[in-house]
Amino acid sequence: MVYNIVLVCQWGASTGMLVEKMEEAAKEKNIEAVINAYPESKLDTCVDDADIVLLAPQVRFKKNAFEEKYKATGVPFVLIDTSDYGMLNGEKVLEEALEELKKKGGK
């Protein structure tokens, strides 16, 4: 089973470093995951294929709007902890994403 994890930030740049750390953590744990970062302007093009969308601190205030707009997809939107984001703690962010998917009855 392959997880499709989408990270969304304001411009899609800084989050790329966190994606790399998450990919390293997934590889170490033998978790198959496709992890990508996108600017919020590209959310329309990737949300349908996502298992979960993680929101960077810069866009956390848009969580409710995203959930409302994409309600029909059933994709959970989860805030990335500010400390974990700042410290590029890919392992913890990955673990929290997988836990959320389990709670939602996902993969």
Phi and psi restraints in degrees (value plus and minus 20) as a CYANA .aco file:
   2 VAL   PHI    -132.8   -92.8
   2 VAL   PSI     108.4   148.4
   3 TYR   PHI    -109.6   -69.6
   3 TYR   PSI     117.5   157.5
   4 ASN   PHI    -128.9   -88.9
   4 ASN   PSI      84.3   124.3
   5 ILE   PHI    -128.8   -88.8
   5 ILE   PSI     106.0   146.0
   6 VAL   PHI    -133.7   -93.7
   6 VAL   PSI     110.0   150.0
   7 LEU   PHI    -127.6   -87.6
   7 LEU   PSI     116.5   156.5
   8 VAL   PHI    -143.4  -103.4
   8 VAL   PSI     111.0   151.0
   9 CYS   PHI    -155.2  -115.2
   9 CYS   PSI    -192.9  -152.9
  10 GLN   PHI     -87.7   -47.7
  10 GLN   PSI     -67.3   -27.3
  11 TRP   PHI    -139.5   -99.5
  11 TRP   PSI     -32.6     7.4
  12 GLY   PHI      67.5   107.5
  12 GLY   PSI     -12.0    28.0
  13 ALA   PHI    -115.0   -75.0
  13 ALA   PSI     -83.3   -43.3
  14 SER   PHI     -81.9   -41.9
  14 SER   PSI     -50.0   -10.0
  15 THR   PHI     -89.3   -49.3
  15 THR   PSI     -41.3    -1.3
  16 GLY   PHI     -78.6   -38.6
  16 GLY   PSI     -53.9   -13.9
  17 MET   PHI     -87.3   -47.3
  17 MET   PSI     -58.9   -18.9
  18 LEU   PHI     -86.9   -46.9
  18 LEU   PSI     -58.0   -18.0
  19 VAL   PHI     -77.0   -37.0
  19 VAL   PSI     -65.3   -25.3
  20 GLU   PHI     -78.8   -38.8
  20 GLU   PSI     -63.2   -23.2
  21 LYS   PHI     -86.6   -46.6
  21 LYS   PSI     -57.7   -17.7
  22 MET   PHI     -86.9   -46.9
  22 MET   PSI     -60.1   -20.1
  23 GLU   PHI     -83.9   -43.9
  23 GLU   PSI     -60.3   -20.3
  24 GLU   PHI     -81.3   -41.3
  24 GLU   PSI     -64.6   -24.6
  25 ALA   PHI     -84.3   -44.3
  25 ALA   PSI     -61.4   -21.4
  26 ALA   PHI     -83.1   -43.1
  26 ALA   PSI     -62.3   -22.3
  27 LYS   PHI     -83.2   -43.2
  27 LYS   PSI     -64.2   -24.2
  28 GLU   PHI     -81.7   -41.7
  28 GLU   PSI     -52.3   -12.3
  29 LYS   PHI    -116.7   -76.7
  29 LYS   PSI     -13.4    26.6
  30 ASN   PHI      35.0    75.0
  30 ASN   PSI      22.2    62.2
  31 ILE   PHI    -123.9   -83.9
  31 ILE   PSI     105.5   145.5
  32 GLU   PHI    -104.8   -64.8
  32 GLU   PSI      98.5   138.5
  33 ALA   PHI    -168.7  -128.7
  33 ALA   PSI     120.6   160.6
  34 VAL   PHI    -124.6   -84.6
  34 VAL   PSI      97.7   137.7
  35 ILE   PHI    -144.2  -104.2
  35 ILE   PSI     104.0   144.0
  36 ASN   PHI    -156.6  -116.6
  36 ASN   PSI     131.0   171.0
  37 ALA   PHI    -131.2   -91.2
  37 ALA   PSI     119.5   159.5
  38 TYR   PHI    -157.0  -117.0
  38 TYR   PSI     130.7   170.7
  39 PRO   PHI     -92.3   -52.3
  39 PRO   PSI     135.6   175.6
  40 GLU   PHI     -77.2   -37.2
  40 GLU   PSI     -47.5    -7.5
  41 SER   PHI     -86.2   -46.2
  41 SER   PSI     -36.8     3.2
  42 LYS   PHI    -121.3   -81.3
  42 LYS   PSI     -16.4    23.6
  43 LEU   PHI     -77.8   -37.8
  43 LEU   PSI     -57.0   -17.0
  44 ASP   PHI     -76.7   -36.7
  44 ASP   PSI     -52.2   -12.2
  45 THR   PHI    -105.8   -65.8
  45 THR   PSI     -32.1     7.9
  46 CYS   PHI    -144.8  -104.8
  46 CYS   PSI     -33.9     6.1
  47 VAL   PHI     -86.0   -46.0
  47 VAL   PSI     -55.1   -15.1
  48 ASP   PHI     -83.7   -43.7
  48 ASP   PSI     -50.3   -10.3
  49 ASP   PHI    -113.6   -73.6
  49 ASP   PSI     -25.4    14.6
  50 ALA   PHI     -99.8   -59.8
  50 ALA   PSI     125.6   165.6
  51 ASP   PHI    -107.9   -67.9
  51 ASP   PSI     -49.8    -9.8
  52 ILE   PHI    -176.4  -136.4
  52 ILE   PSI     127.9   167.9
  53 VAL   PHI    -138.8   -98.8
  53 VAL   PSI     102.5   142.5
  54 LEU   PHI    -121.9   -81.9
  54 LEU   PSI     109.9   149.9
  55 LEU   PHI    -122.4   -82.4
  55 LEU   PSI     105.4   145.4
  56 ALA   PHI     -89.8   -49.8
  56 ALA   PSI     138.8   178.8
  57 PRO   PHI     -74.1   -34.1
  57 PRO   PSI     -51.9   -11.9
  58 GLN   PHI     -84.9   -44.9
  58 GLN   PSI     -43.3    -3.3
  59 VAL   PHI    -137.7   -97.7
  59 VAL   PSI      -8.6    31.4
  60 ARG   PHI     -77.9   -37.9
  60 ARG   PSI     -52.0   -12.0
  61 PHE   PHI     -89.3   -49.3
  61 PHE   PSI     -30.1     9.9
  62 LYS   PHI    -118.7   -78.7
  62 LYS   PSI     -15.3    24.7
  63 LYS   PHI     -73.7   -33.7
  63 LYS   PSI     -71.3   -31.3
  64 ASN   PHI     -81.2   -41.2
  64 ASN   PSI     -60.4   -20.4
  65 ALA   PHI     -85.4   -45.4
  65 ALA   PSI     -61.5   -21.5
  66 PHE   PHI     -84.4   -44.4
  66 PHE   PSI     -64.5   -24.5
  67 GLU   PHI     -80.6   -40.6
  67 GLU   PSI     -60.2   -20.2
  68 GLU   PHI     -88.0   -48.0
  68 GLU   PSI     -67.6   -27.6
  69 LYS   PHI     -82.8   -42.8
  69 LYS   PSI     -57.5   -17.5
  70 TYR   PHI    -128.8   -88.8
  70 TYR   PSI       2.3    42.3
  71 LYS   PHI     -72.9   -32.9
  71 LYS   PSI     -62.4   -22.4
  72 ALA   PHI     -82.5   -42.5
  72 ALA   PSI     -41.1    -1.1
  73 THR   PHI     -95.9   -55.9
  73 THR   PSI     -46.2    -6.2
  74 GLY   PHI      54.4    94.4
  74 GLY   PSI     -12.5    27.5
  75 VAL   PHI     -99.2   -59.2
  75 VAL   PSI     108.2   148.2
  76 PRO   PHI     -94.8   -54.8
  76 PRO   PSI     121.9   161.9
  77 PHE   PHI    -130.4   -90.4
  77 PHE   PSI     104.7   144.7
  78 VAL   PHI    -148.9  -108.9
  78 VAL   PSI     118.4   158.4
  79 LEU   PHI    -100.2   -60.2
  79 LEU   PSI     114.6   154.6
  80 ILE   PHI    -101.3   -61.3
  80 ILE   PSI     111.2   151.2
  81 ASP   PHI     -77.4   -37.4
  81 ASP   PSI     112.2   152.2
  82 THR   PHI     -78.2   -38.2
  82 THR   PSI     -61.8   -21.8
  83 SER   PHI     -86.1   -46.1
  83 SER   PSI     -64.4   -24.4
  84 ASP   PHI     -83.8   -43.8
  84 ASP   PSI     -57.2   -17.2
  85 TYR   PHI     -84.7   -44.7
  85 TYR   PSI     -69.5   -29.5
  86 GLY   PHI     -83.8   -43.8
  86 GLY   PSI     -54.1   -14.1
  87 MET   PHI    -110.2   -70.2
  87 MET   PSI     -18.1    21.9
  88 LEU   PHI      32.3    72.3
  88 LEU   PSI      25.9    65.9
  89 ASN   PHI    -103.4   -63.4
  89 ASN   PSI      56.5    96.5
  90 GLY   PHI     -80.2   -40.2
  90 GLY   PSI     -56.6   -16.6
  91 GLU   PHI     -82.3   -42.3
  91 GLU   PSI     -66.9   -26.9
  92 LYS   PHI     -88.2   -48.2
  92 LYS   PSI     -61.4   -21.4
  93 VAL   PHI     -82.7   -42.7
  93 VAL   PSI     -61.5   -21.5
  94 LEU   PHI     -82.9   -42.9
  94 LEU   PSI     -67.2   -27.2
  95 GLU   PHI     -78.5   -38.5
  95 GLU   PSI     -63.2   -23.2
  96 GLU   PHI     -86.5   -46.5
  96 GLU   PSI     -56.7   -16.7
  97 ALA   PHI     -84.0   -44.0
  97 ALA   PSI     -64.9   -24.9
  98 LEU   PHI     -86.1   -46.1
  98 LEU   PSI     -58.3   -18.3
  99 GLU   PHI     -82.2   -42.2
  99 GLU   PSI     -62.9   -22.9
 100 GLU   PHI     -83.3   -43.3
 100 GLU   PSI     -60.7   -20.7
 101 LEU   PHI     -82.8   -42.8
 101 LEU   PSI     -59.5   -19.5
 102 LYS   PHI     -83.5   -43.5
 102 LYS   PSI     -62.5   -22.5
 103 LYS   PHI     -81.5   -41.5
 103 LYS   PSI     -57.6   -17.6
 104 LYS   PHI    -101.8   -61.8
 104 LYS   PSI     -20.4    19.6
 105 GLY   PHI      57.8    97.8
 105 GLY   PSI       3.8    43.8
 106 GLY   PHI     -99.3   -59.3
 106 GLY   PSI    -176.0  -136.0
